[in-house]
């Protein structure tokens, strides 16, 4: 599995296209990164919005 990651990193470094550089995968990455950025503040401060108490 480690070999696959190294091969993909090398392909990216050399500018070659892989399945991860396709339009659908890039869009999926953008969406998942947005959710990653938002989940922390929502978990931390969401209780203030909904009026529930966190333990």
C-alpha positions, 0 to 999 in steps of 0.5 A: 500500500505504501508503494501505491502512495509513493507512485502517486506522489511521484506521478504528481511530481512529474506532472502525469495524470492519475485517477486522482487528478480527474475532475470528479475526484478533484471536486470530491476533494474540494467538497470533503475539505469544506466539510472538514473545515466546517465540522470543528466549529459546528461541533464546538459551537453548534450547541449554542445555536440549538440551545442544548447543553454539552457535557 
